[in-house]
Amino acid sequence: MSKAVVYTLLTTAFIVLAILSLAITTTHKDYRPHGLSRRLGFKIPPPLFDPLVVKMERIAEEKGLDDRDLPTNWETSTLAKELDQKDAANFLSDDGMLNITLRLKYLFPFLDNAPKDGFVESKELEAWIVQQADDRLTYRTDKELALRDKDGDGAISFQEYNPQFSNEDLARNGMGHGEAGWWKEQFKNADIDHNGILNFYEFKDFLHPEDSTNEQIHKWLLREKIKPIDYDHDEKLDFIEFKNGGYDSYKNYIEFETGGANIPSPEDVFEKLDLNKNKLLEVDELTPILQYLSPGEFSYAKYYAGYLIHEADEDGDGKLTLDEMIMHEYIFYNTVYGEEFDDYDDFHDEL
């Protein structure tokens, strides 16, 4: 598959990975984040490969740093003081430039571990980037918990998360998007032990439903996803609704996964999903393609790993050597640029 095709697919695969965090510039050997006044927009930032860069961006966001704070004398800067001094000394120059060649040499042994054979295979790179994504979800949940947990009990009540709702709102229990009943349903789905509050792990599922393993949350996501394409409002998709509304999303991701070969037709996909053969796809039957209809950070991390392999794998053996990574080092410290899209899952727009 040509690079042009790959970039076309990536535009779809990373549609919500547009720049919502920090603009990035690169040179061949150096990387420096800039535009630090753009605070991290907590939807889904672009997948980040290097935990040191993640830490730098978190510090910048937490300290409210911007371009004017980028130091002439890096070693005395606020950002440098917050970093591990070993990292600053080994990988950052006096003006705050990150030597990405040295950084890749340092990280390579951590990626090459299953087995440790001098190659980074797809599964190793995927595991690494998925771990970075999980770390980000944990960080964001910790931050939101600290902000919302007014009584300091380490858990979140419905009222702590949604103090804007009056007793009248709660009694009305409106189920429209963003209304009290709509939020209560999702809160109840996340409350696995049914004790009326969300512990850290339940709250993580609540904030990041696409990356949850909670079946009730999965069903809720699917119901929300099919509402705009369920023209007769029966909470099921007939073939025309599926073909016109759900299939294209599924097809785009399958194309990226398979390189565009042997893409099943909408008829074949519909027939395979329609287990009870009633010519309608119910929520339970759509569950196998949830990751394509409503992908989360883990899904994007996997696609991003595939993209990195494709771009840097010079000999086409499906794995990377250190030399290949250094030869294409800029892609490990770059992101997919684009405009912010309004059609990202509305649930996140409410958070």
N, C-alpha and C positions, 0 to 999 in steps of 0.2 A: 504494500500500500504506500502511495507516495506521501511525502511530507505535506503536500497541499491538502490531501484528503484528511490526513491526521489533524491538521490545524482546523479544518472545517468541523470535524467531529468534536474536537476539543472545545470549540466555541459553544457547542451544545452541552457537552459533558460538564464544562465548568461555568455554566451560565450564571450561577450565583456565586462564583468565586471571583467576581470582579473586584477591583481594588476598592475595598472598604476599610483598609487599614493604611499602611504607609506606602508611599511611592518609593520605588527602588531604582537606583542607577547602578550600573556595573561597568567596570573596565575589565580587561582580560584577566588581570591578576588580583584586583581589589574590589571590595564591595563596601558600600556605605549607605545605611538607611538615611533618607532625608524626608522632609515634609512631616516632621514629627508633630506638628500641630493638628494633623488629621488623626483624631483619636480613633482607636480600634472600634469599628462598627461591629457589634457582636451579633452578626448574622453568621456567615461562614467565611472567614478570611481565607485567602489562598493557602493551599497546603504549604507548609514550611518544612524544609528538609533539615535544617540545622538548629538544634536546641539552643545554641548560643545566640543565634539571631533572634529566636523567639524570646529569649530572656531580655535581650537588648530592647526589643519592641515593647515588651511588658513594662520594663522600667521606664521607658520613654512615656508610655501611656499613663502609668501610675503617677509619674512626677509631672505630667503635663508639659513635657519638653517639646520644643519646636525648633525650626531651623536656626533661630537666633541663639538657641542654647547649645548648638553644636560648636564645640570648643576649638579655639586655635591651639590651645594647649590641652590636648586630650587627657593627659595623665592627671590633671587637677579638676576634671569635669565631674559634674554630678553623676552622669551615666557611668563613667569609668569607676567611680568610687563604689557604685553599687554592684559592679561585676566582681567575680573572683579575680584576684590580682594575677593569678597564674594565667588565666585566659587572656587578660588584658596585656600581659607582658609577652606572651607567646604568639598571639594571633592578631593583635591590634597595633598599628603603628601610632606614633605620637599624635597624628592628626585624626585618629579614629578610623582608619581604613582597615578593613578585615582582609587578611591575606588568605584568599579562599583556596589556593593551592595547598598551603600548609594545613588548612582546616580539613580539606578532603583527605590528606594523608593521615591526619589524626583520627578522623571518623571511620575510615575504611575498615580497620580491624573490628570495630563494633558492629558494622553491617555484615561483614564476612564471618558468620558464626555458625551456620547450620547447612553444610559443614564448613569448617575453616579451611578453605582450599585455594585461596587466592582469587576467588571470583565472588561477586555479589550477584546472586540469582534473583529472579523476579520475586520469589516468595520471601527472600531476605529483605529486599528493598521495600516490599509491600508491608511486611511486619514492622519495619522501622518507621515508615511514614504513618501507618495506622496508630502506632504507639504515640507519635507526636500529636496526632489528632486527638487521641484519648487524653493525653496530658492537657491539651487545650480545653477539652470539655470539662475535665476535673477542675482546672484553674477557674474557668468561667463560673462553674457551679459554686465553688468556694467563695468567689467574689460576690455572687448574687446572694448566697446564703448569709454572708456577713452583713450585707446591705439590708436584707429583709427581716432577719431574725431579731425582732425588737425585744423579745423577752429573754434572749440568750440561752434558749434551751437546746440549741443545735438542730432544731427542726422548724418547718414552716407551716403555719396554719393558713387556711384559705383567706382569712381576713388580713393576715400579715402580707400576703402576696397581692391581695386585691382590696386595699383599704378604700378605694374609690366607690365601692358599692354600698349603698344605704340599705337599711332594713327593708325598705319598700322594693328596692331592686332585687334583693334576695328572695323576697316573698313572690315577686312577679315571675322570677325564674325564667327570664327570656332566653330562648335558645338561638337567637340570631347571633351572627359572628361577633364576638367580643362582648356579648351580654353576660349577665351573671350566671345564668344557667349553662351557657356554653362553656364558661370557665370551670364551673362546678363539675361538669361532666368529665372534663379532662383531668381535673384535680382528683376526682374519685377514681378514674382509671389508673392514675399513678400511685394511689394510696393502697398498696398491695396488702398491707396488714389491717386495713380498714379501721385505723385508730384515729382518723380525722386530722392527722398531721403528716407531713412528708419528711422522712429522714433524708440524709444526704443522698443516698442512692435513688430513692424515690423522686427526690427533687431534681436530680440529674436527668432522670427519665422524663420528668415533666417539662424541663427546659429544652431538652434535646430529643424530642419524640422519635425522629427518624433514626436515631442511633440506639434506641431502646430495644430490649428483648421482650418487653411486656406485650403479650398478645392483645390485651384490651386496648392498649395505646395504638398498636398496629391497625386494629379494626377502626378505631376512631380516625386515624390518619387517612385510611382508605375511604371512609365515608366522606370526609372533608374533601378529599382529592376528586372524587367522582361527582360531587354536587354540581360543579359548573358544566359537566358534560352529560349529566343525567337529565335529558330534556323532558321526560315525562314524570320525573320526581318519584320514581318507585324504588329508589335506592338500589337499583340494579342497572346493568348496562346490557342493552341488546347489541347485536352485531354492528349496526350503523353507529351507535353511540361510541362503542369501543373503537371502531375503525377511525372515526373522525376525531376522537378525543384522547384515547389512551394509547393507541398503537404506535403513533409517531414517537412518543417519549420512549417506549420500550425499544423500538427499532433503532433509535439513535445510539442507545447504550450497547445494544447487541452488536451493532456495526463496529463500534469501537473495540469491544471485547474480542470479536472474531476477525477483525481486519476486513470486514465487508463481505465475507464469504458465507454462503448458505444461510441467508437471512430468511426466517420463516415468514410466510405470508400472513396477513391479518386473519384470514380464514383458518389457517393451521393453528395459530396461537389461540384464537377464540375456541376452536374445537377442543384443543388440549386442556384449556382452563375450565371449560364447561363440563364439570364432572357429572352433574345430574342430567345432562343433555336436555335441559328445558329451554335452550336458546337464549338464556339470560346468564350474565355473570354476576353472582352475588358477592358480597364483601369477602366471605371466606374463600371463595374461588379465586379472587384476585390477589390473595396473600402471597402466592409464589412470585409475583412480579412487583411486590411492594418496593423493592430496592430500585426498580427502574421508574416507577411512577412517583415515588417520593424519596429520593436519595438523600442521605445525610453525610456527615463529615467522613465516616468510615468508607462509604461508597466512593466519595470523591478522592479520598486518600489512595484507594486502590487504583482508580483510573489514573491518578497522577503518577503513581509508581510505574504503571504501564507506559505512560508517556515518556518518562525519564529513560526507561530501558530502550524504548524505540529510538529516541533521539541520540543516545550515547553509544549504542551497541554497534560499533564499527564493523565487526566481522559477522554479525547476524547470528551469533550462537545463543542468543537469549539471556546472556549474563554479561556483567561488566567487570573489567579489570580496573585497577587503579589508574593505569595509563589512559584508558578510555574515559574514565570519569574526569580526569584532569584535562584531557583533550577537549571535553565539552563542559568544562566546569561552570560556565556561565549559566547553564540551564538549571543547575541545582540551587542557584541563588537568584533566580528570576521568577516572575509570576506571569499569569495570563492576565493581560490588561483588558479593560473594557468599561462600559458604563454600568451604573447600578440599575438593575432590572426591578421593576415593580411587581413582577409575577412570581417572585419567590414566595414560597409557602406563607400564606397570610398569618398563620399562627405566629411566626417569628416577628412579623411586623408589630404584633401586639406586645412583645416582650420588652 
